[in-house]
């Protein structure tokens, strides 16, 4: 895999792609034929658009193994037709076994809320994060510094988006029918590349089968 792509041209990216493709075919002549024939991922990943948090890379999954939706600050808006369409397709057509909502520490979208630098469409999009910040003001005020507050809001945001997924009619319908998926809230640390499970879904908290399979 090519490293250090910062500052490279689109033409160089195309060249890197050609080498990647040729390398896979040389190692396994049927690699791409299998990808064309089948899309059956077991995971839906709802993550941040941040370029440093690519789902396949940090989980060690191959193309075809994870269905991905990404947006700024990994938000799950019930009125976001893009996100809801992905969720519906993943649950009802692909029948994924797991939905992972993954945020990351140091999220630029969350930081923009905390320092008041969000503008334009970003301010509208990040309104739910601002509400979280206000709702947890007392807890956050007791933390040591701005970085600790940023990290905690990143965690709270994942927890809130897991709840939004679980409250969606799409997931509720699947659970009422006794079907998967299970829902997970994870967070990624940029400084060491590690994922952590926040244990924030109804299933993690011991709720009954009417809420999760």
GICOR-V184279 format. One record per residue. SS is DSSP state (helix for helix, strand for strand, loop for the rest). Layout:
SS / SS
//
This chain:
loop / loop / loop / loop / loop / loop / loop / loop / loop / helix / helix / helix / helix / helix / helix / helix / helix / helix / helix / helix / helix / helix / helix / helix / helix / helix / helix / loop / loop / loop / helix / helix / helix / helix / helix / helix / helix / loop / loop / loop / loop / loop / strand / strand / strand / strand / strand / strand / loop / loop / loop / loop / loop / loop / helix / helix / helix / helix / helix / loop / loop / loop / loop / loop / loop / strand / strand / strand / strand / strand / strand / loop / loop / loop / loop / loop / loop / loop / loop / loop / helix / helix / helix / helix / helix / helix / helix / helix / helix / helix / helix / helix / helix / loop / loop / loop / loop / strand / strand / strand / strand / strand / strand / strand / loop / loop / loop / helix / helix / helix / helix / helix / helix / helix / helix / loop / loop / loop / loop / helix / helix / helix / helix / helix / helix / loop / helix / helix / helix / helix / helix / helix / helix / helix / helix / loop / helix / helix / helix / helix / helix / loop / loop / loop / loop / helix / helix / helix / helix / helix / helix / helix / helix / helix / helix / helix / helix / helix / helix / helix / helix / helix / helix / helix / helix / helix / helix / loop / helix / helix / helix / helix / helix / helix / helix / helix / loop / loop / loop / loop / loop / strand / strand / strand / strand / strand / strand / strand / strand / loop / loop / loop / loop / strand / strand / strand / strand / loop / loop / loop / loop / loop / loop / loop / loop / loop / loop / loop / loop / loop / loop / loop / loop
//
